[in-house]
C-alpha cells in the first residue's frame, strides 16, 4: 500500500498528483488552494480530513491506492494521439471490474484496425466520478463518443440532455433488437427515439447477513424492503452515485416521495461494494446490504452472507454509449466494436454486468427480472429536478 491514513495531504498530492481530482470529487476542495496545500495541508493527515468530512477513511485509502495501481497499468496502454491531431474523441468512465480488460482489448483492436492515429480517448475508472465530464459540456468541444453510466449526466438539461434535445446524437448500434434479457414482455431497453445506445447494465441486488436476520424474514423485493420492519438495518450504496441515483429514481417512480422517505429510514450506513461483502465483520453490521450484482461473486462460500435477486426486479443503472450523428460514417467501426459480442462478454462474464448484445449469454436465470425506469418516464420527466428532490428528501428524512 503506497498511501497510508497517517500521510499528510501535502505529501500525497505532491507525490501523486493524479489523485488530486479524486480528493476534489470527494468534496476535499482544500487541495485546489496552493496556499493551503503548502501550509496547513502539511499538518493535516488523510485520517483527519476524512473524519472531518464523515468519509470512511479505510475506503478512501483503498480507492486512492486503486487509482495508483490503475495508473501504473494504464502507462502500458495507448491513449491514442493528441486531441489536436485526433479526428475522433472518446471520453467516459467504466466500472472498475471491466475497465482494464476492456482497455486492453480496445488497444489491440485499434492496432488491428490501424486506428491509433485517428483517436484520442480517456476512459477513467468509475470511482473517479463524472465531474470531469460535466465540466466540459460545450457543444464546440463535445466528445464524439461517450461511454458512462449516470442518470444525472445523461438526462439533466445542464449536461448531455441539452444536446440530445438538439438531436446531436444517434444510436448507431447495428442490431435491431437487444439481448432477450432486455427485449421482452416486461422490459424494453432500446431507445425508441434513436438517440441513446445502451451497452450493458449494473443490477442492484440484496445481500443478507444470516447472523443478524433469518433468511425467511429478509425482504425479497424492493416493496418489502421499504415497507417492512428494516429501519436502521440496511446499507445502501450512497457512494456509488450512478447506482444510488437509479435506486432513488425507481423508488420514487413506484412509491413516490413516501417511498424515498421509507428507504432513507432503512439506512444504517453507506458503504462501497468492496466493503459490503465483508459487512459481517464490521462492528456496526447491516442486516441487509444493497450492492451491484458483480460483488456477489466475492462472497465467501459457506459464510453467513446470502444474495437475493429482488423478485420485483434488480434495479439497473444502464451503461450508455452516445455517438454524434454528424460523424456517423467515421464512428460506425468504433460502435461495432463496443457493441460487439467480444465486448459484451467482457461486460457480462468478467464484470457480471449483463450485456445488451443479442449473441451474449448473460448467464442470468430467465426468471430474474430487471427494474428499469422506462423511456416514457424518462422522456416525460425532468430527471435533474426529480433527482434533486429525491436526494433532498432522502437526506432530510434521515434527520427526522
C-alpha positions as CSV (number, residue, x, y, z in Angstrom):
1,X,0.0,0.0,0.0
2,X,1.6,3.3,-1.1
3,X,-0.7,5.8,0.7
4,X,-1.5,5.5,4.4
5,X,-4.0,7.2,6.6
6,X,-1.2,8.9,8.6
7,X,0.2,10.6,5.4
8,X,-0.5,14.3,5.2
9,X,-2.4,16.0,2.3
10,X,0.6,17.9,1.0
11,X,2.8,14.8,0.7
12,X,0.1,12.8,-1.1
13,X,-0.8,15.5,-3.6
14,X,2.9,16.3,-4.2
15,X,4.0,12.7,-4.7
16,X,0.8,11.5,-6.5
17,X,-0.8,14.5,-8.4
18,X,-3.1,12.1,-10.2
19,X,-5.1,11.7,-7.0
20,X,-5.9,15.4,-6.8
21,X,-9.1,15.0,-8.8
22,X,-10.3,12.2,-6.6
23,X,-9.9,14.5,-3.5
24,X,-11.9,17.2,-5.2
25,X,-14.7,14.8,-6.2
26,X,-15.0,13.7,-2.6
27,X,-15.5,17.4,-1.5
28,X,-12.0,18.0,-0.2
29,X,-11.6,21.2,-2.1
30,X,-8.6,22.4,0.0
31,X,-6.3,20.6,-2.4
32,X,-7.2,23.3,-5.0
33,X,-5.8,26.1,-2.9
34,X,-2.0,26.2,-3.4
35,X,-1.6,28.4,-0.2
36,X,-3.5,25.9,2.0
37,X,-1.7,23.0,0.2
38,X,1.8,24.4,1.0
39,X,1.0,25.4,4.6
40,X,-1.9,23.8,6.6
41,X,-2.0,20.7,4.4
42,X,1.4,19.7,5.7
43,X,-0.2,19.2,9.1
44,X,-3.5,17.6,8.1
45,X,-3.4,13.8,7.7
46,X,-5.7,11.8,5.4
47,X,-7.4,10.3,8.5
48,X,-8.1,13.8,10.0
49,X,-9.6,15.2,6.8
50,X,-11.7,12.2,6.0
51,X,-13.2,12.1,9.5
52,X,-14.0,15.8,9.4
53,X,-15.9,15.1,6.1
54,X,-17.5,12.0,7.5
55,X,-15.8,9.9,4.9
56,X,-14.9,6.3,5.6
57,X,-11.1,6.5,5.9
58,X,-10.2,2.9,5.0
59,X,-12.3,3.0,1.9
60,X,-10.8,6.4,0.9
61,X,-7.3,5.0,1.3
62,X,-8.2,1.8,-0.7
63,X,-9.6,3.8,-3.6
64,X,-6.6,6.2,-3.6
65,X,-4.3,3.2,-3.9
66,X,-6.6,1.7,-6.6
67,X,-6.1,4.9,-8.6
68,X,-2.3,4.5,-8.3
69,X,-2.5,0.8,-9.3
70,X,-4.7,1.6,-12.3
71,X,-2.4,4.4,-13.3
72,X,0.6,2.1,-13.4
73,X,-1.3,-0.3,-15.6
74,X,-2.5,2.5,-17.9
75,X,1.0,3.5,-18.6
76,X,1.3,0.4,-20.8
77,X,-1.8,1.3,-22.7
78,X,-2.1,3.7,-25.6
79,X,-4.4,6.7,-25.3
80,X,-4.2,7.5,-29.0
81,X,-2.9,10.7,-30.5
82,X,-3.2,14.2,-29.1
83,X,-6.6,15.9,-29.0
84,X,-5.3,18.3,-31.7
85,X,-4.3,15.6,-34.1
86,X,-7.2,13.3,-33.4
87,X,-10.3,13.1,-35.7
88,X,-12.3,11.1,-33.1
89,X,-12.5,11.9,-29.4
90,X,-13.8,9.4,-27.0
91,X,-14.4,10.1,-23.3
92,X,-16.1,8.3,-20.4
93,X,-15.9,6.2,-17.3
94,X,-16.0,2.4,-16.9
95,X,-16.9,0.2,-14.0
96,X,-13.6,-0.8,-12.3
97,X,-14.0,-4.6,-12.7
98,X,-14.1,-4.3,-16.5
99,X,-12.0,-1.2,-17.2
100,X,-8.6,-2.8,-17.6
101,X,-9.8,-5.9,-19.6
102,X,-11.7,-3.5,-21.9
103,X,-8.9,-1.1,-22.3
104,X,-6.5,-3.9,-23.2
105,X,-9.0,-5.3,-25.7
106,X,-9.6,-1.8,-27.2
107,X,-5.9,-1.2,-27.5
108,X,-5.4,-4.4,-29.5
109,X,-8.4,-3.6,-31.7
110,X,-7.0,-0.1,-32.5
111,X,-3.7,-1.7,-33.7
112,X,-5.5,-4.4,-35.7
113,X,-7.7,-1.8,-37.4
114,X,-4.8,0.7,-37.8
115,X,-6.8,3.4,-35.9
116,X,-4.3,4.5,-33.3
117,X,-3.6,7.7,-35.3
118,X,-7.2,8.8,-35.5
119,X,-8.5,8.8,-32.0
120,X,-7.8,10.4,-28.6
121,X,-9.5,8.7,-25.7
122,X,-9.8,8.9,-22.0
123,X,-11.8,6.2,-20.1
124,X,-11.4,6.7,-16.4
125,X,-12.4,4.4,-13.5
126,X,-16.0,5.0,-12.3
127,X,-14.6,5.6,-8.8
128,X,-13.2,8.9,-10.2
129,X,-16.7,10.2,-10.8
130,X,-18.0,12.1,-13.8
131,X,-17.5,15.7,-12.7
132,X,-14.6,16.0,-15.2
133,X,-17.1,15.1,-18.0
134,X,-19.7,17.6,-16.7
135,X,-17.1,20.4,-16.6
136,X,-16.6,20.2,-20.4
137,X,-20.2,20.4,-21.7
138,X,-19.6,22.8,-24.5
139,X,-21.0,21.9,-28.0
140,X,-17.9,23.0,-29.8
141,X,-15.7,20.7,-27.8
142,X,-18.1,17.8,-27.2
143,X,-16.7,14.3,-27.5
144,X,-17.7,12.2,-30.5
145,X,-18.3,9.2,-28.3
146,X,-19.4,9.0,-24.6
147,X,-19.3,5.8,-22.5
148,X,-20.7,6.0,-19.0
149,X,-23.5,5.3,-16.6
150,X,-25.3,8.1,-14.8
151,X,-28.9,9.4,-15.0
152,X,-27.9,12.9,-14.0
153,X,-25.1,13.1,-16.6
154,X,-27.3,11.9,-19.5
155,X,-30.7,13.2,-18.6
156,X,-30.1,16.5,-16.9
157,X,-30.6,19.6,-19.1
158,X,-27.4,21.1,-17.6
159,X,-25.4,18.3,-19.2
160,X,-25.9,15.9,-22.1
161,X,-29.7,16.1,-22.3
162,X,-29.4,19.7,-23.7
163,X,-27.6,18.2,-26.8
164,X,-29.9,15.2,-27.0
165,X,-32.8,17.7,-27.4
166,X,-30.9,19.2,-30.4
167,X,-30.6,15.7,-32.0
168,X,-26.8,15.8,-31.7
169,X,-26.6,12.0,-31.1
170,X,-27.8,9.0,-33.0
171,X,-28.0,5.3,-31.9
172,X,-25.6,3.5,-34.3
173,X,-25.7,0.0,-32.8
174,X,-26.1,-2.4,-35.7
175,X,-28.6,-4.8,-34.2
176,X,-32.3,-4.1,-34.3
177,X,-33.1,-5.9,-31.0
178,X,-31.3,-6.1,-27.7
179,X,-30.5,-9.3,-25.9
180,X,-33.7,-11.1,-25.0
181,X,-33.0,-10.3,-21.3
182,X,-33.8,-6.7,-22.2
183,X,-36.3,-7.0,-25.0
184,X,-39.3,-8.9,-23.8
185,X,-42.8,-8.5,-22.5
186,X,-41.8,-6.6,-19.3
187,X,-38.7,-4.6,-20.3
188,X,-37.5,-2.7,-23.4
189,X,-34.2,-1.0,-23.1
190,X,-33.7,0.2,-26.7
191,X,-34.3,3.9,-27.1
192,X,-37.4,4.3,-29.3
193,X,-36.3,7.8,-30.3
194,X,-32.9,6.5,-31.5
195,X,-30.7,8.9,-29.5
196,X,-29.1,6.7,-26.9
197,X,-27.3,3.3,-27.1
198,X,-27.1,1.0,-24.1
199,X,-24.2,-1.5,-23.9
200,X,-25.0,-3.2,-20.6
201,X,-26.4,-2.7,-17.1
202,X,-25.3,-2.7,-13.5
203,X,-28.0,-4.6,-11.5
204,X,-28.6,-3.9,-7.7
205,X,-29.3,-7.0,-5.5
206,X,-29.7,-7.7,-1.8
207,X,-27.1,-9.3,0.4
208,X,-28.4,-10.8,3.6
209,X,-26.4,-11.4,6.7
210,X,-27.9,-14.5,8.3
211,X,-26.1,-13.9,11.6
212,X,-28.4,-10.9,12.0
213,X,-31.6,-11.7,10.2
214,X,-33.2,-15.0,9.3
215,X,-33.3,-15.6,5.6
216,X,-37.0,-16.2,5.7
217,X,-37.7,-12.9,7.3
218,X,-35.5,-11.0,4.9
219,X,-37.1,-8.8,2.2
220,X,-37.4,-10.5,-1.2
221,X,-38.4,-7.3,-3.1
222,X,-38.0,-3.6,-3.0
223,X,-41.6,-3.2,-1.9
224,X,-40.9,-5.5,1.1
225,X,-37.7,-3.6,1.8
226,X,-39.3,-0.2,2.2
227,X,-42.5,-1.4,3.8
228,X,-41.0,-3.9,6.2
229,X,-39.5,-3.5,9.7
230,X,-36.0,-2.8,8.5
231,X,-35.3,0.7,10.0
232,X,-31.6,1.2,10.5
233,X,-30.8,-2.2,9.2
234,X,-29.7,-1.6,5.6
235,X,-26.5,-0.5,3.9
236,X,-27.1,1.5,0.7
237,X,-24.5,2.3,-2.0
238,X,-24.7,6.0,-1.4
239,X,-21.0,6.4,-2.6
240,X,-21.9,4.8,-5.9
241,X,-23.7,7.8,-7.4
242,X,-24.9,6.1,-10.6
243,X,-26.5,3.1,-8.9
244,X,-27.8,5.1,-5.9
245,X,-29.5,7.6,-8.2
246,X,-31.0,4.7,-10.2
247,X,-32.4,3.3,-6.9
248,X,-33.8,6.6,-5.8
249,X,-35.5,7.3,-9.1
250,X,-37.1,3.9,-9.3
251,X,-38.3,4.0,-5.7
252,X,-39.8,7.5,-6.4
253,X,-41.4,6.4,-9.6
254,X,-43.1,3.4,-8.0
255,X,-43.7,4.6,-4.4
256,X,-43.5,8.4,-4.5
257,X,-41.7,10.6,-2.0
258,X,-43.1,8.5,0.8
259,X,-41.2,5.5,-0.6
260,X,-38.0,7.6,-0.7
261,X,-38.6,8.6,3.0
262,X,-39.1,5.0,3.9
263,X,-35.9,4.0,2.1
264,X,-34.0,6.7,4.0
265,X,-35.2,5.3,7.3
266,X,-33.8,1.9,6.5
267,X,-30.3,3.3,6.2
268,X,-27.7,2.1,8.7
269,X,-24.7,3.2,6.7
270,X,-23.4,3.7,3.1
271,X,-20.5,1.5,2.1
272,X,-18.5,0.8,-1.0
273,X,-19.4,-2.6,-2.5
274,X,-16.0,-4.0,-1.8
275,X,-16.7,-3.4,1.9
276,X,-20.2,-4.7,1.6
277,X,-19.2,-8.3,1.0
278,X,-17.3,-8.2,4.3
279,X,-20.0,-6.3,6.2
280,X,-20.5,-9.2,8.6
281,X,-17.0,-8.4,10.0
282,X,-17.8,-4.7,10.9
283,X,-18.7,-3.5,14.4
284,X,-21.9,-1.9,13.2
285,X,-23.3,-4.6,10.9
286,X,-26.2,-4.1,8.4
287,X,-28.7,-7.0,8.2
288,X,-29.2,-6.2,4.5
289,X,-26.8,-4.7,2.0
290,X,-27.8,-3.3,-1.4
291,X,-25.0,-3.9,-3.8
292,X,-24.0,-4.4,-7.5
293,X,-24.5,-8.0,-8.6
294,X,-20.8,-8.2,-9.5
295,X,-19.7,-8.2,-5.9
296,X,-21.8,-11.2,-5.0
297,X,-19.1,-13.4,-6.5
298,X,-16.7,-12.2,-3.8
299,X,-18.9,-13.7,-1.1
300,X,-17.2,-16.4,1.0
301,X,-18.6,-19.8,0.3
302,X,-20.3,-21.3,3.3
303,X,-20.3,-17.9,5.1
304,X,-23.3,-16.0,6.6
305,X,-23.8,-13.7,3.5
306,X,-26.5,-14.8,1.1
307,X,-27.6,-12.9,-2.1
308,X,-31.2,-12.3,-3.1
309,X,-32.3,-11.1,-6.6
310,X,-35.4,-9.0,-5.9
311,X,-38.5,-10.7,-7.2
312,X,-39.8,-7.3,-8.5
313,X,-36.6,-6.8,-10.4
314,X,-33.0,-5.8,-9.8
315,X,-32.9,-2.0,-10.2
316,X,-30.5,-1.3,-13.1
317,X,-28.1,1.6,-13.9
318,X,-27.5,1.4,-17.6
319,X,-24.1,1.8,-19.2
320,X,-24.8,4.2,-22.0
321,X,-22.9,5.0,-25.3
322,X,-23.6,8.2,-27.1
323,X,-22.4,8.8,-30.7
324,X,-22.5,12.0,-32.7
325,X,-24.9,11.9,-35.7
326,X,-22.8,14.2,-37.8
327,X,-19.8,11.7,-37.7
328,X,-21.9,8.6,-38.3
329,X,-19.6,7.2,-41.1
330,X,-16.4,7.7,-39.1
331,X,-17.9,6.3,-35.9
332,X,-19.5,3.1,-37.2
333,X,-16.5,0.8,-36.8
334,X,-16.0,2.0,-33.2
335,X,-19.7,1.4,-32.5
336,X,-19.4,-2.0,-34.0
337,X,-16.5,-2.8,-31.7
338,X,-18.1,-1.5,-28.5
339,X,-21.4,-3.2,-29.2
340,X,-19.7,-6.5,-30.3
341,X,-20.1,-9.9,-28.7
342,X,-16.4,-9.7,-27.6
343,X,-17.0,-6.6,-25.6
344,X,-20.4,-7.9,-24.4
345,X,-18.7,-10.9,-22.9
346,X,-16.2,-8.7,-21.1
347,X,-19.2,-6.8,-19.6
348,X,-21.2,-9.9,-18.8
349,X,-18.6,-12.6,-18.0
350,X,-15.8,-10.6,-16.4
351,X,-17.9,-7.9,-14.7
352,X,-21.4,-9.6,-14.2
353,X,-22.8,-6.5,-16.0
354,X,-25.4,-8.1,-18.3
355,X,-24.8,-7.1,-22.0
356,X,-27.4,-5.9,-24.5
357,X,-25.7,-7.8,-27.3
358,X,-28.2,-10.4,-28.5
359,X,-25.5,-13.1,-29.0
360,X,-24.1,-12.9,-25.4
361,X,-25.3,-15.4,-22.8
362,X,-25.6,-13.3,-19.7
363,X,-25.9,-16.4,-17.6
364,X,-28.7,-14.9,-15.6
365,X,-31.7,-17.1,-14.9
366,X,-34.7,-16.0,-17.1
367,X,-36.9,-15.7,-14.0
368,X,-34.7,-12.9,-12.7
369,X,-36.2,-9.7,-13.8
370,X,-34.9,-6.1,-14.0
371,X,-36.5,-2.9,-12.8
372,X,-36.0,-0.1,-15.3
373,X,-37.4,3.5,-15.3
374,X,-38.6,3.1,-18.9
375,X,-38.2,5.6,-21.8
376,X,-41.7,7.0,-21.5
377,X,-41.0,8.0,-17.9
378,X,-37.5,9.4,-18.7
379,X,-38.8,11.4,-21.7
380,X,-41.7,12.9,-19.8
381,X,-39.8,13.7,-16.5
382,X,-37.3,16.3,-15.6
383,X,-34.7,13.9,-14.3
384,X,-32.4,16.5,-13.0
385,X,-35.0,18.2,-10.8
386,X,-36.5,14.9,-9.8
387,X,-33.2,13.7,-8.6
388,X,-32.6,16.9,-6.6
389,X,-36.0,16.4,-4.9
390,X,-35.3,12.8,-4.1
391,X,-31.8,13.5,-2.7
392,X,-33.1,16.3,-0.5
393,X,-36.0,14.2,0.7
394,X,-33.6,11.2,1.4
395,X,-31.2,13.4,3.4
396,X,-33.9,15.3,5.3
397,X,-35.7,12.1,6.3
398,X,-32.6,10.7,8.0
399,X,-32.7,13.7,10.4
400,X,-36.4,13.3,11.3
